[in-house]
């Protein structure tokens, strides 16, 4: 699935977008989180918080201002 499709699903409040976000971008987010938080539980809680923040702030993403990966 392409990032544009994920963004569209998230903007439409389609929960499949959250699943796709975790499937395709979860590894990147975990990679960024892991050296910061040493506890596995803290890392998973942080990842959950990030996903919820993406869900609530998706309408602020503007591809003209920067890349999807940088916004994440």
PyMOL commands that set and color helices and strands:
alter all, ss='L'
color gray80, all
select helices_A, chain A and resi 3-11+15-34+40-60+68-71
alter helices_A, ss='H'
color red, helices_A
deselect
rebuild
show_as cartoon
